[in-house]
Amino acid sequence: MIMLGTIVNVTAIIIGSCIGACLKQKVSNNMQETLFTAMGMCALTVGICAAVNAHSNGGSLVLLIVNMAIGSVCGSMLKLHDRFIALTERFSHAKGLGEGLVSAILLFCIGTLSIVGPMQSALNNDNTMLYTNASLDFITSIALSASFGIGIALSAFTLFIFQGSIFTISYIISDTFADYILNNLTLTGGVLIIMSALSLLKLKSIKTTDFLMALFISPITSFIAQKINSFNPF
C-alpha cells in the first residue's frame, strides 16, 4: 500500500519551506525575533496539549520518567546535540538552524495527527488526518523557514521515516497495543516539545537533541510494560 498521506505531508513541508526561505530576505531581524516567540508559544501549547491528552488516555508517567532518564543519559554520552549543531553549521551559515530543525522535527512528528494519521492510513486506508496535518505543517514550515532558512526542509526526511515506521508497525501489531505505544510515545514527545519551546522562547537553554533518544526508547519500554501487565501465571 502506498503511503499517499505521508507523501502529501512531506511535500507540503518542502514547498512551505521553499516559500518561507524566499520570504526570509524580506523579514527584518525584529520580525524574525517575533516569529521565534510566536513559534515558541505555539510549540509550548502543542507540547502541553499532547502530554496532557496522552496521559489522560493512558500514557504512563512512570514510563515517561524511565524514557527521559535513559534517553538523556544515552544522548548525553553520544553528544547528540553538539554533533547535530556542528553538522548543521558545517553545511549552513543560517543562524540557529540546528535549534530550528530540532523544533521543526518535534512539531511535525509529535502530535495526534502525525502519529494517529499513519495508523489510520495503514489500518483503514484513510488519509484524512494526514491531509489535515499536511495543511498545518505547510503553514508552520513557512514560518520556521522564514526564520531559520531553507534548511528546515530537511525535517521532511525525518517526518517520512517517522510516519513510515508507524505505518509499517501498524500492520504488525494490534490496535490495542498500537494505542498503548501511541499514548506513551506522545506523552514523551509532548515533554520534548515543551523543552524545545523553552529554548525558542530563550527562557532556558536546553540541549533538546540529547533527549531525542527517549522517543526511540518509548516503544521498547511500552512493549516490556505491556508484556509484564498481560502476564498472569494464575
DOLOFI-226166 format. One record per residue (C-alpha): z negated, x negated, y; residue number from 1. Coordinates in Angstrom, 3 decimals. Last residue first. Layout:
<nodes>
(node (Z,X,Y),NUM)
...
</nodes>
This chain:
<nodes>
(node (-37.539,2.712,-17.923),234)
(node (-35.867,-0.603,-17.157),233)
(node (-34.613,0.758,-13.795),232)
(node (-32.182,-1.442,-11.909),231)
(node (-30.451,0.507,-9.121),230)
(node (-32.663,-0.956,-6.391),229)
(node (-32.146,-4.536,-7.609),228)
(node (-28.376,-4.078,-7.879),227)
(node (-28.172,-2.574,-4.402),226)
(node (-30.272,-5.385,-2.942),225)
(node (-28.009,-8.018,-4.536),224)
(node (-24.840,-6.334,-3.271),223)
(node (-26.291,-5.873,0.219),222)
(node (-27.353,-9.548,0.284),221)
(node (-23.785,-10.560,-0.572),220)
(node (-22.172,-8.124,1.881),219)
(node (-24.426,-9.499,4.692),218)
(node (-23.823,-13.211,4.014),217)
(node (-20.352,-13.197,5.534),216)
(node (-21.579,-11.437,8.685),215)
(node (-24.627,-13.729,8.901),214)
(node (-22.240,-16.703,9.013),213)
(node (-21.456,-15.574,12.572),212)
(node (-24.840,-16.838,13.817),211)
(node (-23.724,-20.296,14.939),210)
(node (-20.844,-18.620,16.780),209)
(node (-23.325,-16.894,19.079),208)
(node (-24.507,-20.139,20.652),207)
(node (-26.700,-18.232,23.101),206)
(node (-27.051,-18.940,26.839),205)
(node (-29.284,-16.205,28.198),204)
(node (-28.834,-13.673,31.002),203)
(node (-25.366,-15.000,31.809),202)
(node (-23.914,-11.484,31.448),201)
(node (-21.363,-12.858,29.008),200)
(node (-24.128,-14.684,27.124),199)
(node (-26.293,-11.569,26.888),198)
(node (-23.250,-9.630,25.681),197)
(node (-22.623,-12.129,22.875),196)
(node (-26.187,-11.671,21.656),195)
(node (-25.762,-7.886,21.776),194)
(node (-22.527,-8.258,19.774),193)
(node (-24.399,-10.309,17.168),192)
(node (-27.057,-7.592,16.857),191)
(node (-24.356,-4.982,16.292),190)
(node (-22.718,-7.174,13.662),189)
(node (-25.902,-7.276,11.599),188)
(node (-26.262,-3.496,11.756),187)
(node (-22.528,-3.028,11.113),186)
(node (-22.647,-5.187,7.982),185)
(node (-25.758,-3.387,6.744),184)
(node (-24.211,0.031,7.275),183)
(node (-20.816,-0.904,5.815),182)
(node (-22.260,-2.507,2.686),181)
(node (-24.203,0.671,1.877),180)
(node (-21.202,2.840,2.742),179)
(node (-18.979,0.814,0.407),178)
(node (-21.542,1.195,-2.382),177)
(node (-21.336,4.954,-2.050),176)
(node (-17.538,4.995,-1.821),175)
(node (-17.210,2.916,-4.986),174)
(node (-15.920,-0.646,-5.037),173)
(node (-12.517,-2.092,-5.835),172)
(node (-10.004,-0.382,-3.584),171)
(node (-12.415,-0.536,-0.654),170)
(node (-12.622,-4.309,-1.142),169)
(node (-8.933,-4.652,-0.281),168)
(node (-9.105,-2.627,2.959),167)
(node (-12.339,-4.366,3.970),166)
(node (-10.666,-7.756,3.469),165)
(node (-7.594,-6.676,5.416),164)
(node (-9.794,-5.450,8.257),163)
(node (-11.417,-8.865,8.615),162)
(node (-8.280,-10.957,7.988),161)
(node (-6.238,-8.900,10.463),160)
(node (-9.072,-8.918,13.017),159)
(node (-9.317,-12.711,12.782),158)
(node (-5.594,-13.026,13.494),157)
(node (-5.873,-10.607,16.436),156)
(node (-8.617,-12.814,17.913),155)
(node (-5.926,-15.395,18.647),154)
(node (-4.607,-13.041,21.367),153)
(node (-7.653,-14.011,23.451),152)
(node (-5.899,-17.343,24.009),151)
(node (-3.671,-15.608,26.560),150)
(node (-6.279,-16.123,29.291),149)
(node (-10.054,-15.788,29.707),148)
(node (-10.455,-13.218,32.496),147)
(node (-7.189,-11.282,32.421),146)
(node (-7.263,-11.932,28.662),145)
(node (-10.533,-10.001,28.359),144)
(node (-9.424,-7.017,30.460),143)
(node (-6.057,-6.673,28.704),142)
(node (-7.713,-7.134,25.292),141)
(node (-10.152,-4.299,26.055),140)
(node (-7.366,-1.871,26.942),139)
(node (-5.409,-2.601,23.756),138)
(node (-8.618,-2.651,21.699),137)
(node (-9.269,0.978,22.662),136)
(node (-5.721,2.079,21.775),135)
(node (-5.830,0.177,18.486),134)
(node (-9.180,1.750,17.571),133)
(node (-7.629,5.199,17.849),132)
(node (-4.748,4.105,15.621),131)
(node (-7.271,2.636,13.183),130)
(node (-9.250,5.877,13.091),129)
(node (-6.140,7.953,12.358),128)
(node (-4.824,5.657,9.612),127)
(node (-5.463,7.974,6.651),126)
(node (-4.164,6.785,3.265),125)
(node (-7.331,8.307,1.761),124)
(node (-9.062,5.345,0.078),123)
(node (-7.283,2.385,1.676),122)
(node (-6.742,3.877,5.131),121)
(node (-10.185,5.440,5.121),120)
(node (-11.734,2.059,4.316),119)
(node (-9.553,0.293,6.885),118)
(node (-10.841,2.718,9.568),117)
(node (-14.505,2.552,8.524),116)
(node (-14.765,-1.036,9.724),115)
(node (-12.695,-1.084,12.924),114)
(node (-13.587,2.463,13.910),113)
(node (-17.304,2.062,13.232),112)
(node (-17.569,-1.173,15.155),111)
(node (-17.618,-4.893,14.620),110)
(node (-14.122,-6.380,14.485),109)
(node (-12.683,-5.960,17.978),108)
(node (-15.903,-6.471,19.938),107)
(node (-17.048,-9.363,17.723),106)
(node (-13.693,-11.141,17.837),105)
(node (-13.368,-10.603,21.582),104)
(node (-16.855,-11.947,22.309),103)
(node (-16.211,-15.052,20.194),102)
(node (-12.840,-15.499,21.883),101)
(node (-14.346,-15.236,25.360),100)
(node (-17.013,-17.819,24.566),99)
(node (-14.316,-20.232,23.405),98)
(node (-12.057,-19.397,26.354),97)
(node (-14.808,-20.248,28.868),96)
(node (-12.467,-21.810,31.401),95)
(node (-8.891,-21.982,30.172),94)
(node (-7.907,-25.603,29.503),93)
(node (-6.526,-24.788,26.072),92)
(node (-5.754,-26.598,22.839),91)
(node (-8.628,-29.065,22.792),90)
(node (-10.922,-26.701,24.648),89)
(node (-10.524,-24.165,21.856),88)
(node (-11.375,-26.748,19.193),87)
(node (-14.373,-28.130,21.094),86)
(node (-15.761,-24.608,21.534),85)
(node (-15.357,-23.891,17.816),84)
(node (-16.911,-27.192,16.760),83)
(node (-19.911,-26.703,19.056),82)
(node (-20.404,-23.143,17.824),81)
(node (-20.009,-23.936,14.130),80)
(node (-22.488,-26.818,14.091),79)
(node (-22.453,-26.732,10.255),78)
(node (-26.239,-27.021,10.155),77)
(node (-26.564,-24.478,12.961),76)
(node (-24.255,-22.017,11.258),75)
(node (-26.089,-22.322,7.939),74)
(node (-29.517,-21.902,9.560),73)
(node (-28.325,-19.013,11.744),72)
(node (-26.719,-17.202,8.809),71)
(node (-29.766,-17.561,6.565),70)
(node (-32.117,-16.160,9.203),69)
(node (-29.697,-13.536,10.529),68)
(node (-28.886,-12.206,7.070),67)
(node (-32.512,-12.178,5.905),66)
(node (-33.708,-10.417,9.064),65)
(node (-30.908,-7.863,8.798),64)
(node (-31.676,-7.415,5.093),63)
(node (-35.223,-6.411,6.014),62)
(node (-33.947,-4.151,8.793),61)
(node (-31.880,-2.274,6.213),60)
(node (-28.970,-0.096,7.308),59)
(node (-29.361,3.451,6.003),58)
(node (-27.504,5.702,8.427),57)
(node (-30.149,5.447,11.166),56)
(node (-29.929,1.659,10.967),55)
(node (-26.149,1.685,11.321),54)
(node (-26.298,4.087,14.261),53)
(node (-28.882,1.967,16.092),52)
(node (-27.026,-1.304,15.487),51)
(node (-23.610,0.050,16.499),50)
(node (-24.969,1.799,19.601),49)
(node (-26.834,-1.330,20.730),48)
(node (-23.814,-3.552,20.178),47)
(node (-21.350,-1.225,21.884),46)
(node (-23.607,-0.871,24.931),45)
(node (-24.170,-4.629,25.223),44)
(node (-20.451,-5.312,24.758),43)
(node (-19.601,-2.837,27.514),42)
(node (-22.183,-4.433,29.805),41)
(node (-20.785,-7.888,29.120),40)
(node (-17.196,-6.710,29.576),39)
(node (-18.092,-5.298,33.010),38)
(node (-20.018,-8.427,33.985),37)
(node (-17.184,-10.709,32.935),36)
(node (-14.734,-8.414,34.751),35)
(node (-16.761,-8.771,37.954),34)
(node (-16.745,-12.545,37.542),33)
(node (-12.968,-12.387,37.149),32)
(node (-12.708,-10.262,40.301),31)
(node (-14.650,-12.870,42.261),30)
(node (-12.419,-15.604,40.892),29)
(node (-9.374,-13.650,42.054),28)
(node (-7.017,-11.846,39.651),27)
(node (-3.307,-12.187,40.367),26)
(node (-2.797,-15.173,38.072),25)
(node (-4.671,-13.316,35.318),24)
(node (-2.303,-10.333,35.419),23)
(node (0.253,-12.032,33.168),22)
(node (-2.557,-13.018,30.774),21)
(node (-3.735,-9.400,30.669),20)
(node (-0.278,-8.172,29.664),19)
(node (0.020,-10.811,26.939),18)
(node (-3.468,-9.993,25.648),17)
(node (-2.626,-6.282,25.519),16)
(node (0.522,-7.012,23.505),15)
(node (-1.413,-9.166,21.028),14)
(node (-4.275,-6.677,20.777),13)
(node (-1.933,-3.710,20.236),12)
(node (-0.043,-5.621,17.541),11)
(node (-3.258,-6.263,15.622),10)
(node (-4.207,-2.567,15.694),9)
(node (-0.694,-1.482,14.649),8)
(node (-0.802,-3.924,11.723),7)
(node (-4.267,-2.660,10.788),6)
(node (-3.060,0.934,10.705),5)
(node (0.011,0.032,8.637),4)
(node (-1.911,-1.800,5.920),3)
(node (0.938,-1.367,3.444),2)
(node (0.000,0.000,0.000),1)
</nodes>
